[in-house]
Amino acid sequence: MAAGKEIRGKIKSVENTKKITKAMEMVAASKMRKAQERMRSARPYSAKIRDVASHLGQANPEYVHPFMKKHPNAKAQGFIVVTTDKGLCGGMNTNILRLVTSKLKDHAAESGNAKMVAIGNKGLGFLNRIGSTVVANVTQLGDAPHLERLIGPVKLLLDAYTKGELNAVYICYTKFINTMKQEAVVEQLLPLSSEEMAKQTKAGGTHAWDYLYEPDAQSVIDDLLVRYVEALVYQAVAENMASEQSARMVAMKAATDNAGSVINELKLVYNKTRQAAITKELSEIVAGAAAV
């Protein structure tokens, strides 16, 4: 029964793995609800400040913030890559990193350099492996994003854009659609996206936007655009965390179901092996009795 003992050991091992994946599924389901609530509560503020910033870009104020200026002579671009700190969440990180790689190849074809900010261990490790220039990173964010930890690394790209060293800054993350679907996206953070402005103009009509500024245009616009960048970065990380927990829950459920299938198959093999051994022993006994 050496084979039977070996099969029993495999069954025990797979059962232990199934317990772990089931526990991870339950933990991810619990964290997913909190992450989705956090993400959904931040969406209205993020959408509204994006609208206001887009309208402001069409208002032609007397003061033009550096974030609204374009730098066509700059060849380099900045990328904020948002990934997870931990694995076991299906193909979520693979999808966003594949999209980033494609974007980098397109950018390299234009003979430009790319400066990267990595948010999350998986993205940091990948960017280091492919030899990208990582100017800053932040890892181990935990279960909730903290804005004060995010702004420091991102500010390096914002300062580089203000100095005219970058012609654009992009943020790459996984957008939460629903529990079963998450979408990898790359959005332009700076300068204010002309596509977004055109979309807002079309939605709001053809009229021009104009504002009265108190105390003055520079103070209002400076503070507003800082809030704009903070809101979009925070929203991207919140969306990524909600996507992470959903993807992990689905992946662990699939792993638990697969473990159950493997256990059933191993039990069937074990029973067949055990029955064959019993049949063989009976045959030997009958043959021995007949010989006597």
Secondary structure, DSSP 8 states (H G I E B T S, - for coil): -HHHHHHHHHHHHHHHHHHHHHHHHHHHHHHHHHHHHHHHHHHHHHHHHHHHHHHHHHS--SS--GGG---TT--EEEEEEE--SS--STTHHHHHHHHHHHHHHHHHTTT--EEEEEESHHHHHHHHHTT-EEEEEE---TTS--HHHHHHHHHHHHHHHHTTSEEEEEEEEEEEEETTEEEEEEEEEES--HHHHHHHHHHH-S-------SS-HHHHHHHHHHHHHHHHHHHHHHHHHHHHHHHHHHHHHHHHHHHHHHHHHHHHHHHHHHHHHHHHHHHHHHHHHHH-
